[in-house]
Amino acid sequence: VAEMLLKKFGDPTWHDVRQRFRDKELTLNEYQEITFRNIQADRATMQDYVKQNANLRPYFKEMWHYCRESQVPLAVVSQGLDFYIEALLEKEGCGPVPIHAVNTRFDAKGINYEYRYAVPGKESLGNSKGVVVDSYREQGHYIVYVGDGMSDFEAATRADLVFAHRVLADECERQEIPFRPFTDFGDVLKAVEEMTSGLSRNEKGPNAS
């Protein structure tokens, strides 16, 4: 979604900045802040564009609905910017969902960024998805993590069950981290349904006896 917005509203030099990021000359947060610094649109305009042109991965809405009805906590973890994630979820009617991303605030000077999930001492690297996973684990949750990028690997090593695609799947396989492959959220939904139905049966057993 970020690149879609940059292609539509960004300064032409964003491609050069992206290459510097790919060459590891810039961190992800440096890349995002530099490219969005010169973007030619306000928050509302970009959110409208996202709603008109972006889509969630198939079966996410069905999974959101199941989690809501079954009281299964669901959250979005991203190193992207909160405002376009919010727009996409609003478009699909999926809310409220906790969004753990880069918090943004728009003013006359541009966009201000807040990284609430950075590793202490490594704030320059931006948010850590592993920090978010740890926060849920500390609350006693069983963690099912779904991801497809290298930025998901740290979180994947801390989850109880990992669904991986593309780059994340390759890295998990290389480092021998157990995972289940997925193509869309239909695969994840089936697993969550099986887990919650099994939990319900286990809970009913002791009560019945």
Backbone torsions as a table, in degrees:
resi	resn	phi	psi	omega
1	VAL	NA	-40.1	179.7
2	ALA	-58.5	-45.7	-179.3
3	GLU	-67.7	-32.9	176.2
4	MET	-61.5	-42.0	178.2
5	LEU	-68.4	-38.7	179.4
6	LEU	-67.4	-37.3	177.3
7	LYS	-63.9	-35.4	-177.2
8	LYS	-83.1	-44.5	-170.3
9	PHE	-118.6	-7.9	-172.4
10	GLY	-80.9	163.4	172.7
11	ASP	-68.8	141.6	-178.9
12	PRO	-55.9	-22.0	-178.4
13	THR	-73.7	-4.2	-176.8
14	TRP	-63.4	-28.2	177.6
15	HIS	-62.4	-39.9	178.8
16	ASP	-65.9	-39.0	178.7
17	VAL	-65.5	-40.6	178.3
18	ARG	-60.9	-39.5	179.7
19	GLN	-66.0	-37.5	176.7
20	ARG	-63.3	-36.7	176.6
21	PHE	-66.5	-44.0	179.6
22	ARG	-64.9	-29.3	177.1
23	ASP	-83.6	4.3	177.7
24	LYS	66.2	26.8	174.0
25	GLU	-84.9	-20.1	-179.3
26	LEU	-128.7	148.9	171.3
27	THR	-80.0	168.4	-179.3
28	LEU	-62.0	-43.1	-179.0
29	ASN	-67.4	-33.8	175.3
30	GLU	-64.4	-43.6	178.7
31	TYR	-59.0	-48.0	-177.8
32	GLN	-65.4	-43.8	-176.4
33	GLU	-67.5	-38.2	179.6
34	ILE	-67.6	-46.0	-175.7
35	THR	-70.9	-37.7	-179.7
36	PHE	-81.9	-9.8	178.6
37	ARG	-62.4	-36.7	-175.4
38	ASN	-105.9	18.6	-177.5
39	ILE	-71.7	141.2	-173.3
40	GLN	-99.9	58.6	178.8
41	ALA	-166.3	153.5	175.9
42	ASP	-93.2	178.0	-175.7
43	ARG	-57.6	-49.6	-176.4
44	ALA	-62.1	-41.0	-179.9
45	THR	-63.3	-43.8	179.9
46	MET	-68.3	-38.6	178.4
47	GLN	-64.8	-40.0	177.0
48	ASP	-62.3	-40.7	-179.8
49	TYR	-65.1	-40.3	177.3
50	VAL	-61.0	-45.6	-178.4
51	LYS	-62.5	-30.9	-178.3
52	GLN	-84.1	-24.7	-168.6
53	ASN	-125.1	-13.0	-177.4
54	ALA	-108.9	155.9	179.1
55	ASN	-138.5	149.7	174.3
56	LEU	-74.1	158.5	174.1
57	ARG	-60.8	141.4	-177.5
58	PRO	-51.0	140.0	176.4
59	TYR	75.0	6.5	175.3
60	PHE	-65.1	-42.8	-178.0
61	LYS	-62.9	-39.3	178.1
62	GLU	-63.6	-39.1	178.7
63	MET	-68.6	-41.3	176.8
64	TRP	-57.5	-45.1	-178.9
65	HIS	-63.3	-44.0	-179.8
66	TYR	-63.3	-44.1	-179.5
67	CYS	-63.4	-39.5	179.1
68	ARG	-64.5	-46.0	-177.9
69	GLU	-69.1	-30.5	-176.8
70	SER	-96.2	2.7	-179.9
71	GLN	58.4	40.8	174.7
72	VAL	-97.5	119.5	-179.1
73	PRO	-60.1	132.9	179.2
74	LEU	-130.9	134.6	179.7
75	ALA	-141.9	154.1	175.8
76	VAL	-104.0	128.0	179.4
77	VAL	-118.3	121.2	-175.0
78	SER	-148.5	150.9	171.1
79	GLN	-93.5	6.4	177.4
80	GLY	-84.3	-167.8	-175.0
81	LEU	-98.0	139.1	-171.5
82	ASP	-62.3	-35.4	-170.3
83	PHE	-66.8	-33.9	179.4
84	TYR	-83.6	-25.1	173.3
85	ILE	-68.3	-43.4	177.3
86	GLU	-57.7	-43.3	-178.8
87	ALA	-62.4	-42.1	-178.6
88	LEU	-67.3	-41.2	178.1
89	LEU	-67.2	-38.9	178.0
90	GLU	-63.2	-41.3	178.9
91	LYS	-56.5	-41.7	-176.2
92	GLU	-87.3	-2.1	-179.5
93	GLY	72.4	26.5	-178.3
94	CYS	-101.7	91.2	178.7
95	GLY	-166.1	164.2	-6.0
96	PRO	-79.4	141.0	176.6
97	VAL	-128.0	129.1	175.7
98	PRO	-59.4	131.0	179.1
99	ILE	-115.5	116.8	178.1
100	HIS	-104.9	92.2	-175.2
101	ALA	-143.0	-169.3	175.5
102	VAL	-75.9	121.0	179.3
103	ASN	-79.5	134.1	-177.5
104	THR	-123.1	151.4	174.6
105	ARG	-139.3	126.2	-178.0
106	PHE	-96.4	135.6	172.4
107	ASP	-142.3	-171.8	-175.7
108	ALA	-62.9	-24.0	-178.4
109	LYS	-90.0	-8.9	-179.2
110	GLY	131.3	-141.8	-176.3
111	ILE	-109.3	132.0	173.3
112	ASN	-103.7	141.1	-174.0
113	TYR	-117.9	142.7	176.5
114	GLU	-132.3	126.6	-178.9
115	TYR	-107.9	93.7	-174.1
116	ARG	-82.5	-13.1	-173.1
117	TYR	-120.2	33.5	179.0
118	ALA	-80.9	151.4	173.9
119	VAL	-73.0	128.7	178.9
120	PRO	-53.3	128.6	-178.6
121	GLY	90.0	-9.8	179.9
122	LYS	-126.7	35.4	-176.8
123	GLU	-59.5	-27.9	-178.7
124	SER	-66.0	-17.8	-180.0
125	LEU	-86.5	-5.4	179.6
126	GLY	83.4	-160.3	-176.6
127	ASN	-69.0	149.6	175.1
128	SER	-114.5	123.3	177.0
129	LYS	-68.0	-27.5	176.6
130	GLY	-63.7	-36.9	177.6
131	VAL	-61.6	-41.1	179.3
132	VAL	-64.6	-45.8	178.8
133	VAL	-59.2	-43.0	179.3
134	ASP	-60.1	-38.2	-178.7
135	SER	-64.6	-35.9	177.1
136	TYR	-74.6	-36.8	178.7
137	ARG	-63.4	-38.9	179.4
138	GLU	-63.5	-22.4	176.8
139	GLN	-85.4	-0.5	177.2
140	GLY	91.9	13.0	-177.9
141	HIS	-81.5	147.0	167.0
142	TYR	-83.0	126.8	-170.7
143	ILE	-101.1	116.8	169.1
144	VAL	-104.4	117.0	-174.7
145	TYR	-114.0	135.7	-178.2
146	VAL	-123.5	125.6	-179.5
147	GLY	-160.2	168.4	-179.3
148	ASP	-140.2	3.1	-176.4
149	GLY	-122.4	169.4	179.3
150	MET	-63.3	-31.0	179.9
151	SER	-67.3	-12.0	178.8
152	ASP	-87.8	-10.4	-170.5
153	PHE	-65.3	-43.5	179.9
154	GLU	-56.8	-45.1	178.9
155	ALA	-65.6	-38.0	-178.6
156	ALA	-61.8	-34.9	-179.6
157	THR	-69.6	-14.2	-177.0
158	ARG	-109.2	-1.2	-178.0
159	ALA	-88.8	161.2	177.0
160	ASP	-83.4	-35.5	179.1
161	LEU	-139.8	129.4	-175.9
162	VAL	-117.2	131.0	168.4
163	PHE	-108.2	121.7	-173.3
164	ALA	-127.8	148.1	-179.8
165	HIS	-140.9	150.9	173.8
166	ARG	53.6	-123.7	-172.6
167	VAL	-60.6	-41.8	-179.7
168	LEU	-64.1	-40.9	178.5
169	ALA	-61.4	-42.6	179.0
170	ASP	-62.2	-42.8	-177.8
171	GLU	-70.5	-39.5	177.3
172	CYS	-62.4	-41.2	179.0
173	GLU	-65.5	-41.4	-178.5
174	ARG	-64.3	-37.8	-177.1
175	GLN	-100.8	12.0	174.5
176	GLU	58.1	43.9	173.3
177	ILE	-95.7	120.4	-178.8
178	PRO	-59.6	138.1	178.4
179	PHE	-156.5	163.0	172.3
180	ARG	-111.6	130.3	177.1
181	PRO	-70.8	150.9	175.6
182	PHE	-146.1	154.3	175.0
183	THR	-112.7	-31.5	175.8
184	ASP	-150.5	179.2	-175.7
185	PHE	-74.5	-5.4	173.2
186	GLY	-62.3	-39.4	177.7
187	ASP	-63.6	-40.3	-179.5
188	VAL	-69.7	-42.5	-179.3
189	LEU	-58.1	-43.9	179.7
190	LYS	-58.7	-43.2	-179.5
191	ALA	-66.3	-42.0	180.0
192	VAL	-65.8	-39.7	177.2
193	GLU	-61.1	-44.1	179.7
194	GLU	-63.9	-41.2	-179.1
195	MET	-66.1	-44.8	-177.1
196	THR	-72.9	-34.4	177.4
197	SER	-68.4	-36.7	176.8
198	GLY	-65.9	-39.1	178.5
199	LEU	-64.5	-41.1	179.9
200	SER	-62.1	-41.7	179.4
201	ARG	-64.6	-40.8	179.9
202	ASN	-65.6	-36.1	179.8
203	GLU	-69.9	-36.0	-178.5
204	LYS	-72.7	-31.3	-177.3
205	GLY	-57.0	-58.0	-178.8
206	PRO	-60.1	-37.1	-179.6
207	ASN	-66.0	-39.3	-177.9
208	ALA	-68.2	-35.7	-177.4
209	SER	-79.6	NA	NA
